[in-house]
Amino acid sequence: MSKKRTTVLVATILLLVAGLTFNAFAGTAVKQAGVGLNFCLWPRTTTAASSTTRTPTTTRITTTTAATTARTTTAATTTAAPTTTTPGLKGIDKFVVLRYVNSETVRASANPGAASLGSLANGKQLELMQAETIKYNDYTWYFKVVYEGKTGYIRTRYMDEVRPDGYFAVQPDYSKYTDYVRVKVAGNLNVRTSADLSSATNILARRAEHGDVLALKSATQVNGCWQVEFDGRTAYVSAGTSYTERIQPTAIPSGNTAAQNASWAAIVNQKNQTVSVYRNKTLVRFMTCTTGGTTEDRLTPVGTYTHRLEMNGLPGKKSLFLSWHTNDPEKEIFGEEDLTVFDCVRITGGVYFHRIPRQANNSYDYYKARLNAAGSHGCIRLPEVHSRWMYDNFAYGGVVVVQPL
């Protein structure tokens, strides 16, 4: 082979090798660029991704890697954050709601000087973390609550305990019923899905409370049970005389012209310790109560009274007032606020319909046990579900008839 042909052949081989090497490098670069773009598919890089020049491709790979690193770091931080805010913090499935004031501060501990976690608005509810209230002093107590994923503390004074499904138990259509049973037993009473007192499997989760008045759906007892309406459903309670008693609403007295002609009339039967409320002569509420005691300074005044916007210069309704009694209703310590009374509807003078008084720690068990029997200081105490309704609904101009004890 001639020297010239040999030189040409060698040159050709060298060019071929160089081409293969370049193609391999370019292919690798393109492949790397493709992987990098798959990590970061932002819309703003779509145009750049179609570029065929190698220099932008190299820049794109570097930028994408940085963006990927930054986003990975952010994701890691976001994932770690919930562990510090305890989003799974759970209470005991009991709730309290703010009433009577526009807002109340939630604190970091059970102390009025503790740091504020925020402000709870009127009508908003919180889940309790424990049933027991926490004492700061004799007149300031706190609920321990779940507040925005954190443990918080709020004063008991303006808080009401509520069921998770709202403020009120479902009330029957009182105009449909003429007979009722009242819960006499202290504490709570089992409510059953069938007339079987021996079965532990047919008991509803919610029980009837002392003083509850339940509409009677049948006057015939079945297996020692009354058939009643309870929270909008047919249910059964014990007919034992130590547990329940039959009662009936009190009619508007036929000879009382003022009550007969009033659009709203409330008849207080002190002998049966009940209040029957009529609107346009139709029964719209029937409840148990506690009227005044038998001593001269505790009597509930008997007579017919018209509810007014102002009575002797005083408001016809007050959302709350403070009383001055100790835990023993027979003793009074004036000047020391110990009881808070809500939902006050004036009857005459200083005599009101109002809710069972709450003690400073938000309890009222002692007073609740006095429902169905005379024992107040002259006012007419009502269960909470009814006192709220009375405050919201009983209209100015309504007539209250208080019958003798």
GUTOR-299721 format. One line per field, with one value per residue (C-alpha): residue number from 1; residue in three letters; x, y, z. Coordinates in pm, whole numbers. Example, Ala and Ser with C-alpha at 12.3 -4.5 7.8 and 13.67 -1.06 7.14 Angstrom:
2
resi = [1/2]
resn = [ALA/SER]
x = [1230/1367]
y = [-450/-106]
z = [780/714]
! end
This chain:
405
resi = [1/2/3/4/5/6/7/8/9/10/11/12/13/14/15/16/17/18/19/20/21/22/23/24/25/26/27/28/29/30/31/32/33/34/35/36/37/38/39/40/41/42/43/44/45/46/47/48/49/50/51/52/53/54/55/56/57/58/59/60/61/62/63/64/65/66/67/68/69/70/71/72/73/74/75/76/77/78/79/80/81/82/83/84/85/86/87/88/89/90/91/92/93/94/95/96/97/98/99/100/101/102/103/104/105/106/107/108/109/110/111/112/113/114/115/116/117/118/119/120/121/122/123/124/125/126/127/128/129/130/131/132/133/134/135/136/137/138/139/140/141/142/143/144/145/146/147/148/149/150/151/152/153/154/155/156/157/158/159/160/161/162/163/164/165/166/167/168/169/170/171/172/173/174/175/176/177/178/179/180/181/182/183/184/185/186/187/188/189/190/191/192/193/194/195/196/197/198/199/200/201/202/203/204/205/206/207/208/209/210/211/212/213/214/215/216/217/218/219/220/221/222/223/224/225/226/227/228/229/230/231/232/233/234/235/236/237/238/239/240/241/242/243/244/245/246/247/248/249/250/251/252/253/254/255/256/257/258/259/260/261/262/263/264/265/266/267/268/269/270/271/272/273/274/275/276/277/278/279/280/281/282/283/284/285/286/287/288/289/290/291/292/293/294/295/296/297/298/299/300/301/302/303/304/305/306/307/308/309/310/311/312/313/314/315/316/317/318/319/320/321/322/323/324/325/326/327/328/329/330/331/332/333/334/335/336/337/338/339/340/341/342/343/344/345/346/347/348/349/350/351/352/353/354/355/356/357/358/359/360/361/362/363/364/365/366/367/368/369/370/371/372/373/374/375/376/377/378/379/380/381/382/383/384/385/386/387/388/389/390/391/392/393/394/395/396/397/398/399/400/401/402/403/404/405]
resn = [MET/SER/LYS/LYS/ARG/THR/THR/VAL/LEU/VAL/ALA/THR/ILE/LEU/LEU/LEU/VAL/ALA/GLY/LEU/THR/PHE/ASN/ALA/PHE/ALA/GLY/THR/ALA/VAL/LYS/GLN/ALA/GLY/VAL/GLY/LEU/ASN/PHE/CYS/LEU/TRP/PRO/ARG/THR/THR/THR/ALA/ALA/SER/SER/THR/THR/ARG/THR/PRO/THR/THR/THR/ARG/ILE/THR/THR/THR/THR/ALA/ALA/THR/THR/ALA/ARG/THR/THR/THR/ALA/ALA/THR/THR/THR/ALA/ALA/PRO/THR/THR/THR/THR/PRO/GLY/LEU/LYS/GLY/ILE/ASP/LYS/PHE/VAL/VAL/LEU/ARG/TYR/VAL/ASN/SER/GLU/THR/VAL/ARG/ALA/SER/ALA/ASN/PRO/GLY/ALA/ALA/SER/LEU/GLY/SER/LEU/ALA/ASN/GLY/LYS/GLN/LEU/GLU/LEU/MET/GLN/ALA/GLU/THR/ILE/LYS/TYR/ASN/ASP/TYR/THR/TRP/TYR/PHE/LYS/VAL/VAL/TYR/GLU/GLY/LYS/THR/GLY/TYR/ILE/ARG/THR/ARG/TYR/MET/ASP/GLU/VAL/ARG/PRO/ASP/GLY/TYR/PHE/ALA/VAL/GLN/PRO/ASP/TYR/SER/LYS/TYR/THR/ASP/TYR/VAL/ARG/VAL/LYS/VAL/ALA/GLY/ASN/LEU/ASN/VAL/ARG/THR/SER/ALA/ASP/LEU/SER/SER/ALA/THR/ASN/ILE/LEU/ALA/ARG/ARG/ALA/GLU/HIS/GLY/ASP/VAL/LEU/ALA/LEU/LYS/SER/ALA/THR/GLN/VAL/ASN/GLY/CYS/TRP/GLN/VAL/GLU/PHE/ASP/GLY/ARG/THR/ALA/TYR/VAL/SER/ALA/GLY/THR/SER/TYR/THR/GLU/ARG/ILE/GLN/PRO/THR/ALA/ILE/PRO/SER/GLY/ASN/THR/ALA/ALA/GLN/ASN/ALA/SER/TRP/ALA/ALA/ILE/VAL/ASN/GLN/LYS/ASN/GLN/THR/VAL/SER/VAL/TYR/ARG/ASN/LYS/THR/LEU/VAL/ARG/PHE/MET/THR/CYS/THR/THR/GLY/GLY/THR/THR/GLU/ASP/ARG/LEU/THR/PRO/VAL/GLY/THR/TYR/THR/HIS/ARG/LEU/GLU/MET/ASN/GLY/LEU/PRO/GLY/LYS/LYS/SER/LEU/PHE/LEU/SER/TRP/HIS/THR/ASN/ASP/PRO/GLU/LYS/GLU/ILE/PHE/GLY/GLU/GLU/ASP/LEU/THR/VAL/PHE/ASP/CYS/VAL/ARG/ILE/THR/GLY/GLY/VAL/TYR/PHE/HIS/ARG/ILE/PRO/ARG/GLN/ALA/ASN/ASN/SER/TYR/ASP/TYR/TYR/LYS/ALA/ARG/LEU/ASN/ALA/ALA/GLY/SER/HIS/GLY/CYS/ILE/ARG/LEU/PRO/GLU/VAL/HIS/SER/ARG/TRP/MET/TYR/ASP/ASN/PHE/ALA/TYR/GLY/GLY/VAL/VAL/VAL/VAL/GLN/PRO/LEU]
x = [0/133/235/-34/-316/-196/-203/-558/-680/-531/-688/-1027/-1005/-911/-1204/-1442/-1323/-1354/-1713/-1816/-1668/-1847/-2182/-2142/-2070/-2361/-2598/-2494/-2546/-2892/-2978/-2861/-3058/-3372/-3336/-3284/-3598/-3808/-3733/-3863/-4152/-4223/-4416/-4147/-3884/-4096/-3956/-3601/-3642/-3695/-3358/-3111/-2793/-2562/-2467/-2827/-2874/-2582/-2722/-3063/-2922/-2749/-3059/-3289/-3067/-3070/-3447/-3491/-3268/-3457/-3798/-3684/-3566/-3897/-4099/-3894/-3953/-4328/-4351/-4170/-4380/-4696/-4500/-4457/-4824/-4976/-5265/-5391/-5450/-5777/-6021/-6281/-6570/-6733/-6766/-6814/-6942/-6896/-7214/-7315/-7000/-6856/-6515/-6299/-5922/-5778/-5463/-5154/-5222/-5500/-5398/-5544/-5189/-5077/-4988/-5280/-5321/-5603/-5959/-6273/-6578/-6931/-7108/-6784/-6718/-6411/-6354/-6267/-5948/-6076/-6409/-6268/-6231/-5908/-5911/-5720/-5898/-6240/-6407/-6197/-6190/-6076/-6164/-5874/-5951/-5821/-5755/-5620/-5429/-5283/-5371/-5547/-5735/-6049/-6248/-6564/-6777/-6920/-6896/-7183/-7141/-7297/-7338/-7129/-7444/-7538/-7697/-8030/-8179/-8454/-8786/-9116/-9408/-9585/-9913/-9939/-9921/-10134/-9936/-9571/-9333/-9070/-8737/-8724/-8407/-8100/-7837/-7925/-8173/-8113/-8310/-8373/-8448/-8697/-8912/-8660/-8513/-8294/-8094/-7768/-7748/-8050/-7940/-7890/-7559/-7728/-7930/-8224/-8128/-8289/-8588/-8625/-8988/-9052/-9362/-9560/-9648/-9861/-10046/-9999/-9686/-9494/-9270/-9243/-9153/-9307/-9293/-9171/-9033/-8665/-8450/-8698/-8718/-8938/-8768/-8843/-8772/-8845/-9195/-9078/-9216/-8872/-8745/-9028/-9367/-9658/-9745/-9967/-9943/-10147/-10418/-10460/-10711/-11048/-11129/-10799/-10886/-10532/-10379/-10659/-10612/-10231/-10032/-9785/-9882/-9674/-9854/-9641/-9788/-9611/-9780/-9646/-9331/-9395/-9417/-9654/-9595/-9864/-9852/-10193/-10339/-10132/-9885/-9533/-9318/-9362/-9088/-9007/-8898/-8804/-9007/-8950/-8929/-9192/-9045/-9163/-8838/-8829/-9185/-9254/-9523/-9860/-10057/-10078/-9791/-9726/-9372/-9242/-8932/-8875/-9019/-8975/-8685/-8515/-8470/-8728/-8448/-8090/-7845/-7684/-7649/-7433/-7577/-7420/-7478/-7237/-7262/-7514/-7832/-7927/-7632/-7564/-7242/-7317/-7042/-6880/-6982/-7020/-7305/-7367/-7725/-7803/-8105/-8307/-8665/-8823/-9164/-9202/-8960/-8655/-8826/-8717/-8733/-8366/-8132/-8016/-7734/-7375/-7107/-6770/-6622/-6910/-7084/-7449/-7513/-7629/-7888/-7990/-8091/-8345/-8549/-8906/-8935/-8972/-8645/-8528/-8501/-8822/-8718/-8827/-8532/-8545/-8326/-8072/-8232/-8555/-8409/-8230/-8547/-8748/-8496/-8491/-8863/-9095/-9216/-9261/-9629/-9657/-9851/-9714/-9961/-9807/-10042/-10027/-9786]
y = [0/344/588/836/584/476/834/886/563/658/1005/851/614/899/1108/815/757/1127/1132/834/990/1320/1144/944/1260/1451/1161/1142/1515/1498/1200/1383/1690/1479/1328/1669/1809/1522/1636/1986/2022/2390/2562/2832/2567/2411/2637/2593/2219/2222/2392/2184/2379/2211/2517/2598/2228/2229/2544/2383/2080/2297/2512/2212/2040/2349/2384/2017/2046/2353/2191/1870/2072/2262/1941/1794/2102/2095/1730/1784/2084/1901/1716/2046/2158/1822/1824/1497/1647/1497/1583/1376/1435/1691/2052/2401/2709/3080/3270/3605/3799/3879/3720/3547/3495/3145/3122/2904/2804/2832/3182/3521/3651/3367/3425/3459/3191/3378/3496/3281/3449/3428/3111/2923/2594/2408/2044/1967/1779/1682/1698/1854/2229/2389/2633/2962/3113/3081/3284/3200/2852/2726/2461/2276/2272/2195/2528/2535/2211/2319/2281/2593/2720/2935/3073/2882/3185/3247/2895/2648/2275/2145/1820/1780/1817/2157/2345/2175/1835/1781/1887/1720/1891/1971/2043/1671/1537/1562/1332/1336/1160/1338/1187/1173/975/1178/1183/1013/752/487/539/220/127/-145/-225/-457/-344/-652/-600/-402/-387/-164/143/470/652/964/930/1128/1378/1447/1675/1594/1596/1337/1321/1003/821/552/547/168/34/-244/-469/-203/69/390/453/811/1053/1118/1339/1293/912/652/517/354/442/267/321/253/520/588/665/849/1005/1099/1467/1684/2046/2305/2469/2846/2929/2988/3282/3463/3712/3852/3509/3399/3704/3712/3589/3435/3287/3093/2902/2820/2527/2534/2218/2012/2228/2271/2557/2532/2789/2872/3074/3174/2917/2630/2453/2515/2418/2209/2185/2111/2389/2488/2765/2948/2784/2785/3051/3410/3539/3269/3266/3303/3573/3437/3630/3741/3947/4102/4075/4414/4558/4759/4686/4952/5093/4754/4546/4276/4036/4003/3759/3704/3831/3734/3596/3589/3247/2979/2611/2578/2757/2809/3044/3374/3574/3914/4081/3758/3652/3278/3197/3304/3296/3310/3355/3580/3671/3906/3815/4093/4296/4083/3755/3587/3276/3176/2888/2668/2865/2774/2776/2937/2607/2581/2299/2302/1946/2046/2285/2055/1795/2047/2045/1919/2062/2404/2548/2862/3211/3312/3290/3009/2790/2608/2340/2488/2369/2545/2859/2940/2888/3101/3385/3375/3328/3450/3781/4115/4153/3787/3699/3489/3324/3193/2954/2888/2636]
z = [0/-88/179/63/87/430/555/425/590/927/909/830/1127/1362/1239/1287/1647/1727/1595/1802/2114/2053/1994/2315/2512/2360/2423/2785/2826/2675/2890/3202/3104/3063/3412/3564/3402/3526/3884/3827/3587/3655/3373/3343/3237/2964/2692/2814/2815/2436/2378/2175/2263/2507/2713/2821/2890/3134/3302/3322/3499/3761/3824/3845/4096/4320/4296/4372/4678/4802/4756/4926/5226/5244/5229/5510/5726/5660/5753/6080/6192/6312/6576/6762/6738/6845/6594/6739/7087/7208/7483/7666/7421/7652/7545/7685/7502/7578/7658/7815/7714/7369/7422/7681/7692/7670/7883/7891/8254/8512/8618/8513/8471/8242/7877/7636/7371/7200/7245/7229/7071/7207/7094/7019/7194/7316/7406/7767/7852/8196/8376/8694/8710/8838/9129/9120/9421/9585/9308/9000/8849/8509/8255/8093/7719/7371/7197/6840/6889/7221/7588/7714/8018/8028/8322/8410/8491/8145/8006/7965/7927/7605/7420/7101/6889/7028/7315/7343/7386/7127/7279/7188/7020/7347/7171/7082/7438/7751/7983/8090/8326/8533/8639/9019/9080/9178/8904/8575/8456/8189/7869/7670/7312/7417/7718/7884/8213/8245/7926/7935/7555/7486/7683/7496/7535/7673/7991/8127/8395/8730/8667/8296/8180/7906/7687/7753/7428/7592/7922/7942/8108/7932/8143/8409/8156/8027/7654/7607/7351/7417/7195/6912/6926/7093/7404/7740/8102/8428/8565/8920/9153/9297/8943/8765/8831/8606/8583/8367/8247/8433/8223/8201/8478/8315/8541/8479/8203/8173/8115/7884/7663/7663/7363/7611/7950/8203/8478/8784/8979/9314/9440/9148/9100/8728/8477/8179/7903/7647/7327/7196/7437/7290/7517/7387/7689/8002/8263/8623/8859/9213/9376/9704/10044/10315/10545/10518/10368/10098/9965/9594/9565/9452/9190/8826/8681/8340/8202/8091/7927/8245/8587/8857/8654/8630/8312/8246/8144/8261/8108/8449/8801/9095/9417/9759/9907/10022/9930/10214/10105/10471/10515/10343/10333/10184/9984/9869/9519/9526/9289/8931/8804/8429/8200/8430/8334/8588/8729/8984/9196/9267/9172/8848/8642/8617/8568/8853/9021/8944/9208/9135/9012/8760/8950/9046/9161/9509/9372/9091/9348/9478/9156/9190/9543/9704/9828/9647/9798/9619/9252/9023/8921/8589/8428/8188/7866/7966/8125/7799/7601/7845/7823/7442/7380/7656/7517/7689/7768/7863/8178/8464/8702/9026/9205/9583/9734]
! end
